[in-house]
Amino acid sequence: MSKKSPLYEIQTELGKGMELANCRKCGCMKDTLESLRSSDSSFPQEVESSNLLKDIERWRDQVEPIKYACLGCEYCFPAVAMNIFNQAYPEEALRTQSLSCLFEVRDQTWPPVPGEYFAFCEGPSCPVAVSTLGNVELAGRLAAIRPKELCLVGKTETENIGIEKVIKNAITNPAIQFLLLAGRDSKGHRAGSTFLALAENGVDEGMKVIGSPSKRPILRTLTRQEVESFRKQVQVVDLIGCEDIETIAKKIRELSETSKQSCSCELALGEKTPVLTSAVSVLEAVEPAKIEMDRAGYFVILPQPGKKIIIVEHYSYDNSLLRVIRGQNARNIYSKIIQNGWVTQLTHAAYLGKELARAELLIERGLNYIQDGAYLVRSDAEP
């Protein structure tokens, strides 16, 4: 395979990403590998004859439990790889499906979609929302000076779920007339470029943003009505790349001077918006009425910080030690336990996974671990 071919570039980008611990735990990498794998039956012949599919299978086995949906990295290896694929094989790209991300929409509060936002909708003349794109720190700095014309500020890391959240929060507050894009745009996800393309072109029948250069600019949790409402209500202003607080604040004031509408959260909450905000049902989790013990026994978790391992002792209910499992991380241990059928209750498996993850995290941070208040686990315990 030529080093100049798109397939070589894709393999190179994914390979570099899989060398990074953060990438192996990120939903971006898993999403990309799953999307490419799910499309293997429709791959062009040159893809099938390459080693890409074999590498994808190998990398899928190396992906670790996902700890974050997206880190918003300025250079996202899987996003860049998928962009190369989309550009090289546009017809095949339309067939690939990304994993769907759903989020909670809250009633009778604003913003209705929770996230890492600073909301200041308290009085008149605040028609500007600001997305700092991949720069989280910039959002905090802007919130600290709090221009009176500012209604909402926060990051937008991805070209799909991130944009969907912004749209839902904007169209449920008619005071917002401007979305100012500032901060650096990630090279992989290109959320800022997707916002500009959305404002200019809208979406196609598949809810894909027309003209976006991004990896997955498909707005799956929105309706066309919501998108068009956003485009009619909100003017997207390009200040991408600017990270100077004074320049951004000045632009916010300039935009506010052209506004014809004052900000009122009472209006946003008190009047029904004509837009139907689509979302899945949200069920309230409560304390279980009854907890059944696992007939296979119980586990005592013993972290070993000095050795950077975790020891797990498996006991029967007559307190007989059945076995000892040891491993370097939570996944290895609970996988071993599940594979051998040493846990038979789903609730017990969930509890065990939670406690092992806590133990692993506390070892990494050099802190003591107490197992759910049930056992005081000695950090110096030996197997």
Phi, psi and omega per residue, in radians:
M1 nan 2.237 -3.108
S2 -1.150 2.502 3.116
K3 -1.208 -0.206 3.130
K4 -1.650 -0.097 -3.078
S5 -1.338 2.646 3.099
P6 -1.020 -0.624 -3.112
L7 -1.126 -0.687 3.107
Y8 -1.118 -0.722 3.137
E9 -1.132 -0.709 3.127
I10 -1.102 -0.833 3.122
Q11 -1.052 -0.700 -3.126
T12 -1.121 -0.808 -3.119
E13 -1.112 -0.825 -3.127
L14 -1.145 -0.682 3.121
G15 -1.095 -0.728 3.095
K16 -1.117 -0.696 3.134
G17 -1.137 -0.728 -3.099
M18 -1.197 -0.246 3.054
E19 -1.355 -0.242 -3.083
L20 -1.727 2.299 -3.124
A21 -1.051 -0.730 -3.131
N22 -1.103 -0.682 -3.130
C23 -1.133 -0.662 -3.110
R24 -1.221 -0.271 -3.134
K25 -1.872 0.100 -3.026
C26 -1.768 2.443 3.132
G27 -1.092 -0.448 3.120
C28 -1.056 -0.795 -3.122
M29 -1.163 -0.818 -3.137
K30 -1.069 -0.749 3.133
D31 -1.022 -0.806 -3.105
T32 -1.129 -0.810 -3.138
L33 -1.102 -0.739 3.139
E34 -1.160 -0.685 -3.133
S35 -1.127 -0.789 3.133
L36 -1.153 -0.720 -3.132
R37 -1.139 -0.713 -3.102
S38 -1.171 -0.288 -3.105
S39 -1.799 0.204 -3.022
D40 -1.085 -0.475 -3.121
S41 -1.265 -0.354 -3.115
S42 -1.916 0.149 3.120
F43 -1.113 2.552 3.003
P44 -1.097 2.773 -3.020
Q45 -1.019 -0.632 -3.106
E46 -1.163 -0.499 3.081
V47 -1.233 -0.751 -3.117
E48 -1.126 -0.576 -3.106
S49 -1.453 -0.135 3.128
S50 -1.557 -3.117 3.098
N51 -1.616 0.107 -3.047
L52 -1.068 -0.790 -3.108
L53 -1.129 -0.665 3.090
K54 -1.112 -0.719 3.113
D55 -1.136 -0.670 3.133
I56 -1.068 -0.773 3.113
E57 -1.079 -0.739 -3.140
R58 -1.142 -0.749 -3.128
W59 -1.195 -0.586 3.096
R60 -1.052 -0.653 3.116
D61 -1.230 -0.397 -3.102
Q62 -1.585 -0.235 3.118
V63 -1.105 2.347 -3.105
E64 -1.652 2.939 3.086
P65 -0.919 2.308 -3.042
I66 -1.217 2.185 3.134
K67 -1.817 -0.314 3.135
Y68 -2.662 2.477 3.140
A69 -1.178 -0.674 3.122
C70 -2.861 2.379 3.110
L71 -1.587 -0.161 -3.131
G72 1.163 0.571 -3.108
C73 -1.046 2.499 3.124
E74 -1.057 -0.687 3.055
Y75 -2.037 1.895 -3.090
C76 -1.824 1.896 -3.060
F77 -1.011 -0.870 -3.140
P78 -1.123 -0.606 3.125
A79 -1.162 -0.752 3.112
V80 -1.104 -0.723 3.123
A81 -1.064 -0.759 -3.121
M82 -1.212 -0.599 3.077
N83 -1.068 -0.727 3.114
I84 -1.075 -0.774 3.138
F85 -1.097 -0.793 -3.120
N86 -1.064 -0.702 -3.120
Q87 -1.275 -0.623 -3.104
A88 -1.349 -0.612 -3.073
Y89 -2.292 1.206 -3.048
P90 -1.031 -0.639 -3.138
E91 -1.196 -0.672 3.111
E92 -1.230 -0.595 -3.107
A93 -1.073 -0.580 -3.129
L94 -1.159 -0.381 -3.090
R95 -1.540 -0.320 -3.101
T96 -1.270 2.505 -3.103
Q97 -2.048 2.270 3.093
S98 -1.548 2.737 3.087
L99 -1.181 2.348 -3.058
S100 -1.406 2.315 3.075
C101 -1.869 2.190 3.103
L102 -1.934 2.653 3.128
F103 -2.440 2.797 -3.080
E104 -1.383 2.376 3.016
V105 -1.988 2.114 -3.054
R106 -1.695 2.434 3.100
D107 -1.551 2.690 3.022
Q108 1.005 0.608 3.016
T109 -2.730 2.754 3.116
W110 -2.420 2.392 -0.014
P111 -1.242 2.524 -3.056
P112 -1.239 -0.447 3.133
V113 -1.792 1.998 -3.099
P114 -1.201 2.643 3.119
G115 -3.139 -3.001 -3.133
E116 -1.508 1.248 -3.112
Y117 -2.072 2.729 2.953
F118 -1.977 2.025 -3.079
A119 -1.883 2.275 -3.101
F120 -2.264 0.587 -3.099
C121 -1.403 1.497 -3.043
E122 -2.159 -0.306 -3.064
G123 -2.761 -2.895 -3.075
P124 -1.285 2.844 2.988
S125 1.065 0.856 3.005
C126 -2.330 1.261 -3.041
P127 -1.633 0.164 -2.994
V128 -1.968 2.234 2.947
A129 -1.880 2.537 -3.109
V130 -2.179 2.270 2.969
S131 -1.861 2.144 3.096
T132 -1.614 0.257 3.056
L133 0.938 -2.065 -3.081
G134 -1.550 0.068 -3.083
N135 -1.760 1.668 -3.118
V136 -1.215 -0.709 -3.075
E137 -1.105 -0.595 -3.140
L138 -1.141 -0.648 3.102
A139 -1.064 -0.746 3.116
G140 -1.130 -0.692 3.126
R141 -1.143 -0.692 -3.140
L142 -1.220 -0.666 3.102
A143 -1.134 -0.558 -3.105
A144 -1.153 -0.635 3.122
I145 -1.519 -0.366 2.994
R146 0.792 1.245 3.037
P147 -1.020 2.403 -3.044
K148 -1.144 -0.318 3.124
E149 -1.492 -0.076 -3.058
L150 -1.523 2.235 -3.135
C151 -1.750 -0.690 -3.062
L152 -2.703 2.425 3.075
V153 -2.502 2.451 3.115
G154 -3.097 3.033 -3.134
K155 -1.439 2.824 2.969
T156 -2.421 1.770 -2.995
E157 -1.515 -0.541 -3.017
T158 -2.145 2.765 -3.060
E159 -1.487 0.071 3.119
N160 -2.222 -1.363 -3.082
I161 -1.092 -0.638 3.133
G162 -1.121 -0.769 3.138
I163 -1.199 -0.664 3.117
E164 -1.032 -0.725 3.137
K165 -1.101 -0.778 -3.140
V166 -1.059 -0.774 -3.115
I167 -1.099 -0.799 -3.132
K168 -1.094 -0.701 3.135
N169 -1.234 -0.571 -3.129
A170 -1.275 -0.791 -3.039
I171 -1.311 -0.200 3.061
T172 -1.638 0.080 3.013
N173 -2.325 1.723 -3.078
P174 -1.118 -0.166 3.116
A175 -1.229 -0.481 -3.065
I176 -1.320 2.041 -3.141
Q177 -2.011 -0.251 -3.099
F178 -2.346 2.445 2.961
L179 -2.070 1.922 -3.112
L180 -1.637 2.127 3.125
L181 -1.663 2.137 -3.134
A182 -2.425 3.042 3.139
G183 1.390 3.092 -3.091
R184 -1.394 2.472 3.073
D185 -1.683 2.249 -3.104
S186 -1.107 2.493 -3.104
K187 -1.199 -0.457 -3.106
G188 -1.512 -0.962 -3.000
H189 -1.469 -0.551 3.051
R190 0.913 0.839 3.141
A191 -1.086 -0.669 3.139
G192 -1.098 -0.791 3.109
S193 -1.105 -0.597 3.131
T194 -1.216 -0.685 3.060
F195 -1.004 -0.798 -3.110
L196 -1.134 -0.723 3.110
A197 -1.137 -0.674 3.126
L198 -1.098 -0.792 -3.139
A199 -1.094 -0.624 -3.075
E200 -1.430 -0.715 -2.934
N201 -2.074 -0.356 -3.075
G202 1.367 -2.685 -3.102
V203 -2.163 2.764 3.090
D204 -1.566 -2.981 -3.082
E205 -1.121 -0.425 3.115
G206 -1.608 0.212 -3.138
M207 1.142 0.438 3.050
K208 -1.603 2.326 -3.119
V209 -1.172 2.131 -3.075
I210 -1.259 2.214 3.081
G211 1.487 0.064 3.124
S212 -1.305 2.424 3.094
P213 -1.552 0.138 -2.991
S214 -1.432 2.995 -3.122
K215 -1.194 -0.920 -3.037
R216 -2.399 1.183 -3.114
P217 -1.453 0.941 -3.099
I218 -1.953 2.101 -3.035
L219 -1.681 1.424 -2.968
R220 -1.322 -0.444 -3.073
T221 -1.694 0.127 3.111
L222 -1.887 2.792 2.977
T223 -1.778 2.836 3.089
R224 -1.089 -0.569 3.124
Q225 -1.116 -0.713 3.123
E226 -1.140 -0.724 3.123
V227 -1.100 -0.797 -3.121
E228 -1.188 -0.584 3.068
S229 -1.097 -0.734 3.104
F230 -1.089 -0.790 -3.099
R231 -1.128 -0.583 3.128
K232 -1.350 -0.618 -3.050
Q233 -1.447 -0.667 -2.917
V234 -2.025 2.294 3.017
Q235 -1.655 2.167 3.134
V236 -1.555 2.178 -3.051
V237 -1.970 2.240 -3.036
D238 -1.587 1.894 2.988
L239 -2.279 0.529 -3.077
I240 -1.049 2.346 -3.129
G241 1.712 -0.371 -3.141
C242 -1.396 2.216 3.110
E243 -2.204 0.265 3.110
D244 -1.539 2.064 -3.049
I245 -1.038 -0.768 -3.107
E246 -1.115 -0.696 3.121
T247 -1.134 -0.734 3.138
I248 -1.156 -0.773 3.130
A249 -1.086 -0.671 3.116
K250 -1.115 -0.723 3.134
K251 -1.160 -0.632 3.088
I252 -1.062 -0.759 3.131
R253 -1.131 -0.726 -3.137
E254 -1.085 -0.750 3.133
L255 -1.139 -0.697 -3.121
S256 -1.097 -0.588 -3.131
E257 -1.153 -0.416 3.118
T258 -1.602 -0.037 -3.094
S259 -1.326 2.572 3.114
K260 -1.971 0.111 -3.024
Q261 -2.373 2.420 3.116
S262 -1.594 2.835 -3.080
C263 -1.605 2.337 3.084
S264 -2.598 1.933 3.096
C265 -1.167 -0.493 3.105
E266 -1.091 -0.649 3.096
L267 -1.137 -0.751 -3.091
A268 -1.128 -0.612 -3.095
L269 -1.590 -0.550 -2.999
G270 -1.496 -0.436 -3.118
E271 -1.880 2.525 3.126
K272 -1.348 2.183 3.032
T273 -1.307 2.499 3.127
P274 -1.232 -0.182 -3.117
V275 -1.540 2.271 3.090
L276 -1.564 1.941 -3.118
T277 -1.387 1.895 -3.066
S278 -1.342 2.439 3.116
A279 -2.888 2.774 3.046
V280 -1.344 2.835 3.106
S281 -1.153 2.507 3.099
V282 -1.930 2.067 -3.111
L283 -1.783 2.427 -3.127
E284 -1.445 2.168 3.109
A285 -1.472 2.332 -3.120
V286 -2.258 2.918 3.113
E287 -1.123 2.269 -3.131
P288 -1.096 2.503 -3.118
A289 -1.214 -0.530 -3.084
K290 -2.541 2.378 3.091
I291 -1.941 2.109 3.135
E292 -1.655 2.367 3.125
M293 -1.347 2.541 3.126
D294 -1.362 2.157 -3.100
R295 -1.128 -0.297 -3.117
A296 -1.379 -0.137 3.109
G297 2.031 -2.928 -3.118
Y298 -2.310 2.887 -3.047
F299 -2.146 2.479 3.012
V300 -2.008 2.178 -3.055
I301 -1.735 2.198 -3.059
L302 -2.190 1.620 3.098
P303 -1.164 2.553 3.078
Q304 -2.139 1.421 -3.035
P305 -0.993 -0.705 -3.104
G306 -1.096 -0.589 -3.134
K307 -1.702 -0.096 -3.117
K308 0.984 0.736 3.057
I309 -2.316 2.943 3.082
I310 -2.146 2.267 3.063
I311 -1.792 2.340 3.075
V312 -2.185 2.166 3.096
E313 -1.774 2.286 -3.117
H314 -1.858 2.117 -3.083
Y315 -2.048 2.633 2.928
S316 -1.488 3.005 -3.071
Y317 -1.382 -0.017 2.944
D318 -1.686 0.269 3.085
N319 1.170 0.426 3.038
S320 -1.506 2.300 3.115
L321 -1.281 2.072 -3.103
L322 -1.551 -0.739 -3.094
R323 -2.909 2.895 3.068
V324 -2.192 2.251 3.106
I325 -2.007 2.385 3.108
R326 -2.304 2.588 3.142
G327 -2.888 2.943 -3.097
Q328 -1.566 -0.265 3.116
N329 -2.637 2.928 -3.066
A330 -1.088 -0.732 -3.066
R331 -1.070 -0.792 -3.121
N332 -1.041 -0.682 -3.073
I333 -1.275 -0.883 -3.085
Y334 -1.224 -0.468 3.055
S335 -1.127 -0.745 3.113
K336 -1.075 -0.744 -3.116
I337 -1.154 -0.780 -3.110
I338 -1.187 -0.743 -3.127
Q339 -1.039 -0.573 -3.096
N340 -1.639 0.032 3.084
G341 1.239 0.480 -3.119
W342 -1.481 0.031 3.011
V343 -2.367 2.336 -3.036
T344 -2.094 -0.148 3.132
Q345 -1.894 2.327 3.104
L346 -1.058 -0.678 3.132
T347 -1.123 -0.645 3.121
H348 -1.194 -0.698 3.106
A349 -1.100 -0.719 3.126
A350 -1.129 -0.764 3.109
Y351 -1.058 -0.798 -3.105
L352 -1.093 -0.757 3.111
G353 -1.071 -0.723 3.129
K354 -1.100 -0.808 -3.093
E355 -1.200 -0.663 3.101
L356 -1.157 -0.669 3.091
A357 -1.123 -0.698 3.082
R358 -1.085 -0.780 -3.127
A359 -1.072 -0.762 3.139
E360 -1.097 -0.766 -3.138
L361 -1.113 -0.750 -3.108
L362 -1.209 -0.565 3.049
I363 -1.097 -0.790 3.140
E364 -1.044 -0.590 -3.087
R365 -1.664 0.031 3.107
G366 1.231 0.504 -3.106
L367 -1.893 2.778 3.115
N368 -1.347 2.621 -3.105
Y369 -2.045 2.279 3.034
I370 -2.109 2.148 -3.042
Q371 -1.295 1.659 3.001
D372 0.856 0.481 -3.134
G373 1.291 -0.042 -3.057
A374 -1.543 -0.625 -3.099
Y375 -2.332 2.342 3.007
L376 -1.531 1.821 -3.019
V377 -1.566 2.179 -3.124
R378 -1.307 2.242 3.124
S379 -1.250 -0.261 -3.133
D380 -1.805 0.194 -3.091
A381 -1.150 2.525 3.116
E382 -1.987 2.662 3.129
P383 -1.211 nan nan
